[in-house]
Amino acid sequence: MEKSPDNVSNIHNRFSLTLVNPSSHYFSLIVSLIVASVSVLTIYFGYLGNLGFDENWYRLPIALGVLYLTQLLDTRFTKKKEYSKSLHSSLFGNMLLTVTLLMGILSSIVLSKDMELFFITFGILLFASFRIGIYTTTLGVSLKKAWAICLIQPLAMYLVLIPQNMWISILTEPIGLGYGVSFMIIASVWSVLTDRAGKPGMESTHKTIQAYLASQGNDFEDAEELMEQRSNETKVSTSQIKFTPKEGQKEFRMVLPGIHPGPYHPVGGSNIPYLIYKNLSSSAMIMHSISDHALNLPSRNEVERYLKNLEKSKVREEGMKCTEPVTVQINKARVTGLLFENNPLLFLSLSPYGMEDLPSYMMTEIVQYAKNRNYARTMIVDCHNAMGEEISKEDGEDMLKAAKSCLDSLITKDNFPIEFGYANTDEMDVWTEDLGMGGLGIICFRINGKKYFLGWADSNNMENGVREKIIEIFAKRDYHLFEICTSDTHYAPVKARNRNGYYQLGLITSADKLAKWFFEIAKKSEENIAEAKFEILENESDVKVMGQGIYEDYSKALDNSLKITKGFVIGGVIFFVTSLFL
């Protein structure tokens, strides 16, 4: 059985097919008018040349006007009354009509035969068959209703394009009717089969696709409802290290949530790191714990439940001392650790090589090893600071060895009074497309007279090598930035039209600019240094999480739908080609 990250990646790849839609409805409107104009000119210069375009030129503006009006009318038939999706479907439908007309002309030239008027009828009905498919899959229309409305736009255009005395003769061409109606039936069968592709795990593949598309327009209620129905109640643990300065300055918390950001913006807990950050008065770093998408919160209701329960966290350990950071590197794997009294905090990273979410077995094995060494409470951060695939077996073994070696080394280190300072970019203008709402933060530890900096970004991972460039820039200024972590937020300031659906930190903003921002707040954190005590807080919450099964079912449904679609497309193309030889 596949692991959750594989299914999530597969779902990302499948849903990336939605990027074929134009990014703007204005684009679809303009191009659909251009394509429709090509159809009109093709009909009058290719098929009805004996009538003369000079005498029928007025049909072009009328056809464009009818197209625009029927595009507006289409929105009244769709579930969400979405104009943009109606325009996108109109564009692709008109393109099918135009391609059919042009292929008919090309076949007559290549095969040296008379122009066949049945291609006009065929194109109109092929346009209608596309509408059946698109309305049932993405626009939430039943198959019966789709049949009732599929001919409205193509037939309206036909009636204003073709002279009245030719309406019946062209529209009743037996070959055109035969091919056209056949494609309408094919589209209907395809729609039924793809909707059932996810059974028994998913009741309706189409409803899931429609909910996803609606959520991209910030209408997330349907998506959250579907996901919450499939989610399971479970108990999740969240750890915090709370630093309280003696001199009355603002307290600071490092949070390791027991849940995972996601599933995708704006659904469920996609922006959970920032929400926790704001709940803690913007004086916190929300780390990525060892977790994956199985621990996503499916809805805003569950997010509120989780946040409210965090207020009930209890103090489990406390103290006033910690060690200097210890870093262990084994091949690609790197682990940096600090020991707060008898409580280790580990940062795990494969940067600059990158990886997906660390698997849970690593946490289990590291925590057990720490218990065997008589450590109290072990906290583990997945730095999530470089893009990559699921960690390989070899890298995973190296990571475990590095973590264990780091734990062994921390035992031997001396403890010193904790001094820290914290600063963030809340008061700075750092908005960028690859950074979430929490911005950047830095904590400066002064331990044994030396300063160590830890950076944090509210972002969905980092571009490979960006961490190293920033650390190098700091090193040139004699600043020891020992690690940079991300929250793995799934909030997206703008809709990213790429396969990932987001921009990782450093993809849009240069490493130099990020280093400049980081260095500015590093200087501020130095100014805020004060002695402090620490408390380790823990909390258990009963919330619904999405689990692994939902991703397996979604992935299976989308795979099956794509296989069915490929088969129908190949068969449809072959069937279409046969019309060119008649």
N, C-alpha and C positions, 0 to 999 in steps of 0.2 A: 504493500500500500504506500502511496506517495505521502511524503510529509507535507505539512501545511505550506511552507514557503514555496514548494514546487507548484502546488495548486494555485497559490496566490499569483505567482509569476505568470502562470498559464492564463489565468483570468485577465491579468493586465494585458497580455499579448492579444487575447481575443477582443477585449473591449477597445484596444487601440485601433481596431478596424473602424470604430465610430469616427476616427479622425479624418476619414474620407469626406465627411460632411464639410462644407465650407465653413469657415470660422465666422462669417457674417451673413445675415439674411439679406443685406443689401447686395452682396456679391451674387447670391442665388437669384435675386430678383433681376438684376441687370443681365446676368449670363443667360437666364431662362428666356428673357426677351430677345437676346441676340440669337440663341439657338432656335427659338420659334420663328424668327425672321428668316433664318437659313432654310427652315422647313417650307415656309411660304414660297421663297424664291426657287427652291428645288422643285416644288410641285408645278410652278408656272413656267419655269424654264426647262424642266426635264420631262414632266409627265403631261402637262396641258399646254405645251408650247403653241399649239394651233389657236388657242384662245387669245394669246397675247397678254403680256403683263401690263402693257400700256393702258389697256382697257380695264384691267382688274387691279391696278395699283392700290386702290382704296381699301382692298381687302387686307392688306398688310397692317395698317394702323388699327383697323377694326379687330383683326385677329389678336393683336397685341393687347388691345383694350379688353377683349373677352378673356384672354389669358390672365390678365391682372385681376379682373373681377372674380373669376372662378378661383383664383388663388385665395382671395379674401373669403369667398364662399366656403372653400374647403375647411377653413378653421372652425366653422360651425359644426362640422361633422366629427371632429376629433375629440378625444376624451379631455384633453387639457386645453383645447382651444389655442394651440400654439401656432402662431403665424410663421415663425422661422422654420419649423419642421414641415409645414405645408409647402413653403417655398422650396426647401431642399428636395422634397419628393417631386414637386413640379419640374424642377430643373432636370433631375435624372430621368423622369418620364419623357420629357421633351427631347432629351438627348437620344433616348431609345427610338423615338419616332424619326428623328433626323437621320440617325444611323441606318435605320431600315430603308428610308427613302433613298439615301445615297448608295447603299449596297444594291438596291434594285437597279439604279442607273448603271453602276459599275458592272453588274452581271450582264446587262444588255449590251454593253460595249465589248466586254471580254468575249462573250459567247455569240456576238453578232446576231442578236435577236431583237424583235420589236419590244418597245417599252411596255411593261405589264402594269396596268393600273391597279391590279390587286395589291400591290405593295403599299398603296395609300391606305386601303382597308386594313391590311395586315399591320401597318405601323400604328394606326389608331387603336386597334385592339391589343397590340403589344403594350402600348402606353397604358391601356386599361388594366392589363394583367399585372403590370408593375405596381399600379396603384392598389390592387388587391393585396399583393405581397407586403408592401410598405405600410399600408393602413392597418393590417391585422397584426404585424409584428411590432411596429414601433409607435403607432399612434393610438392604440387601444380600441380599435373598432372591431366589432364581431365580423365573422366571415359573411353572414347574410347581409349585414349593413354595407360591407365593402363591395359586394356584388351590386347592391342597389345604387351606390354612388360612384363606382369606378369609371363609368362612362361620361360623367358630367363634364369634366374638363376636356378630354380628348374629343368627345362628340360635339361640344359647343364650338371648339376650334374648327372642327370639320365642317360644320354647317355654315360658318362664315367664310371659310376658305374656298369651298367648292360651289360652283354655280348651282342654283336651285334645281335646274332641269337635269343635273347629273347626280343629285343626291342618292337616288335609289339605285341607279345603274352601277355606280362605283361601290356603294356600300354593300350591295348584294353579290359582288364578285365571289363565286363559290370557293375559289382557292384561297383568297384573302380571308373570307369568313372562316373557312376550315382551319387554317393556320392560326388565325387570331383567337378563335374560341378555344382551340386546343391549348394555347398558351395560358388562357384564362383559367382553364381547368388545371393545368400543370401548376400554376401559381397557387391555386386553392389547395391542391394536394400537398404542395411544399409547405404551405402555411400550417396545415394540420399536423404534419409530421414533425416540423421543427418545434411547434408548441409542445408536443408530447415528448420531445427528445430527452428531457430531464427526469421523466418518471422512472421509478416511483419516488425518488428523492425530492423532486420539484414538481409541483402540481402544474405549473405553467411557465415555460421558458420565456414566452412573450411578455408576461407580466413582470418578470424580473428585468428584462431588457428595457421595458417601458419605464419601470421605476428608476433604473440607473440613469436613463436619458433625462428623465424629469429632474433627478437630483443634480444633474449638471447645470440646471437652470435655477438651482437653490430651492427647488421644490422637493424636499427630502422626506416628506411624511410617508409616502408609499414604500420607499426603500427601507426606511427604519421599521415600518410595520412588518414587512416581509422578513427582515432579519431578526427582529425581536421574537417573532413566532417560532423561529428555528433555533433560538438561543437557549442555553441552559443555565439555571441558577447554580452558582458555585461560590466558593469562599476564596478570596484573593487577599494576599498579605502585602502591605506597603511599609517600607522602612524609611526613616528620616534621620539625618544627623542635624541636630539643632545647635547652632553656635550662639551663645549669649554673651556679648561683651560686658566686662565689669563696669565700664565707664558709661553705661546707659545708652550706648549707640544702638542702632537698629539690629535686631537679631537676624540671623541668616540660616536658611535650611537647604540641605542637599537631599533631594527626594528620589527614592527608587520605587516607582509605582509598581504595583502588582498586576497592572494591566498594560496593554500595548496600544499605542496611538493607532487609530484607524477606525473603520476599514479604508475610507477614502473621503476626501473633502467633498461636501460638508456634512457627511453622514456620521452619526454616532459620536464616538470619542476621537474623531480625527484631529481635533484641536485641544485635546485633553492636557498636554503639557502647559499651554498658555493659561488655561483655566485654573490649573493648580497654582501656577506662578502668580496669577492675579489674586487668588484666594490667600496667598501668603505675602501679600502686600508688595509684590514685585521684588522680593528679596530672597530669591531662591534659584537653584539650578535643578531642573527636572530632568533627571538622567534617564537613559534607556536601560532598563533592567534586562536580565536574561529572560526574554519573553518573545512570543511571536504573534501572528495575527489570530491565532486561536483565542487569545485573550483580549480581543477587541470588544469594546462596549458597543452594542448595536444601535442604541438610540439615545436621544437627549435625556429621556427619563432615567435611564441607567447612569448616565453621566452625573446627573444631579444627585442620585442616590449615593454614588461613589464619593463625590465631593463632600456631601453632607456628613458621611460616615468618617471621613478623614479627620474631622474635628474631634473625634473620640479617641485619637491616638494616645497611647500610654507610654510613659518613660520606662525603659527596660534597663538601660545602662547610663552611667554618667561619669565624668571625670574632667581633668584639666590639662592632660598631657597627651602628646603624640610623638611619633618618631619622624625623622626626615624621610622623604620618599625613597623607595627602593625600586629600581627598574631591572627586570630580567628579560633578556631577548634571546629567544631560541629560534633560529632561522627566521621565518616571517613573523612569528608570534611574539608579541610584546605584552608584558604585564607590569604595571606600576602599582605599588601598594604603599599605604600608610597604616600605621597601627595606633589606634586611639585607645590608650590604656591596653586592654586586652581584646580589642575589637578591630579586626582588619578590614580595610576598605581597598578593594582591588579594581583596577581599570584594565580591561582587556581590549586589545586592538590588533588588527592585521595591517593597519595603514603602513605604507601606501598601497598595499596590494588589495585590500578590501574584502568584505564578506557580507553575506546576508545576516539575519538575526541568528545569534548563537543558540544552539539547541539546549533544551532544558537539562539534558543529562550532564552537561558540563557543570552547571550550578550544583546539582546533586553531588557530584563527585568532589568538587572543590570544597563545598561546605562540610562534607563528611571528613575529608582530609584535615580540615581546620579543626574540627571537633576532636579528632584523634591527637591533635597537637595542643589540646586544652584551650583553644581560643573560645571566647564567649559567643559573640555574634558576628558573623561574617557577612559583609555587604559587597556585592559584585556589580560593577558597571560594565555594560557593553558600550564601548566608546562610540561605535557606529559612525566612524569618521573616514570611511572610504568605501566606494561602490564595489560590489563584487557578488559572486554567487554564494550558494550555501557552502559553508566551510568544508574543506576536504578532510578525509580521514587523517592524512599526514599532518596537516596544519592543526587539526583538532587535538591530536596527540601532543604536538609541540606546545599548544596553548595550555594544556593541562600540566605539562611538565614545567612550563614557565610559571604558572600560578602556584604550583606546589613549591617550586624553588623560592619564589618570592615569599611565601608564607614561612618557609624555613629560615630565610634570611631576616625577616622582620623580628623573629624571636630574639635574635642576637643584638638588636639595635636598642640604643638608649632612648628613653622618653624625655621630652622637654616640655615646658609650659607652652600652651597654645596661644599664639597671637595671630590674628587674622584681620583682613580688610576686604571689603566687597564693593564692587561697582558694576553698573550696567549701562546700557545705551538708551535707557528710557527718555533721558533728556536730550538725546542727540538725534539728528536727522539721518537715520541709517536705513530708511525704507528701501528694500530691493526685492526683486522677484524671486530670489532664492533664499529668502529669510522669512521666518514666521513672525508672529506678533510679539513674541517675547524678546526678540532682538538678540544681543550678545551680552555675556556677563563674564566677569573674572573674579576669582577669589585669590587673594595673596596670603600665603601662610609665611609667618616669620618663625622659624624653628631653629633653635641653637644659633641665633644670630644671622641665619641665612634666609633669603627670600625665595619662595617657590610659588609659581603662578599656575593656576588651573583655569583654562578657558572653556566656555560653554556657548553653544549657539542653538537657538530654537529653530532648527532646520531639519529637513528630511535628508539625513546623511550628508556627506561631503564629497566633492570631486577628488579623485585620487591625486595625492601629492600636495594638496593645498595645505594640509596640516603641517607637512614637513617644511614648506616654504615659509609659513608664518613663524614656526619655531626657529627657523634659521635666522629670520629677520630679528626676532627677539634676542637670539644668542649674540648677534653682532652688537647689540646694545647692552650686553652683559646682563640680560634678564633670563632667568631660567623658567621657561614655560614648559612644564613637564608633560602636559597632555591637553588636548582639545576634544571635547565631547559634544555630541549633538543630542537633541531630544527625540529625534526621529518623528517630529510632528508630521501629520498628514494634512495640515492646513496648507492651502495654496493661495498666496496673495493674488495670483492671476492664474487663469486656466492654461496649463502647459500643454501645448499640442505636440506631445511626443509620446513614445511608448510607455514611459514611466508615469506620466500624468503629473509630474512635478519637476522642479529644477533643484538639484542638489546644490548645497552651498559651495560657491566657487565656480559654478558653471556660468553664471551671469556676472557675478562680482569678482574682480581680480583678487588674487592672494595679497597683492600689495595694498589694495584698499582695505581689505579685511584686517590685515596686520596693523594698518594705521588706526582703525577703529579699536581694535583690541589693545593696542599700545596706549591709546588715549585713556581707556578705562582702567588699564593696569596702573597707570600713574595715579589715578584717583583712588584705586584700592589701596595703594601704598599709604596715601594720606590718611586713610581711615583705620590703619592698623591699631588694634587694641588687644589686650589680654582677654581671654574668654574661657568659658567652660563649655563642654559639649554634653549633649544628651542624645541618646539613641532612642527614638520613638518607634513604636510598631503599632500596626492597626490591621484588623481583619474585617473585610467587608463582604456581605452577601450580595452579589450582583449577578445579572445575566451576562454571560460572555458568549461570543459567537461559536466557539469550539472549532474543531477541525472538520467535522462532518459537513458543515455548510459549504466549505470551500471545495471539498471533494465533489459534492453534488453539483455546485455551480460549474466547476471545471468540466465535469463529465457532460453536463447539459450543453455547454458551449461547444465542446469538442464534437459531440454527436450532431449538434445543429450545423456545425461547419462541414462535417463529412456529408451530411444530407445535402447541404447547399452546393458543395462541390460537385456531387453527383448530378444534381438537377441542372447546374450551370453547364456542365460538359454535355449532358444530354440535350439541353435546350439549344446550345450552340450548334450541335450536329443537326438537330431538327431544323433550325433556322437556315443553315447552309443548304439543306435540300430544297428550300424554296427558291434559291437563286438559280436552280437548274431547270425550273419549270417554264 
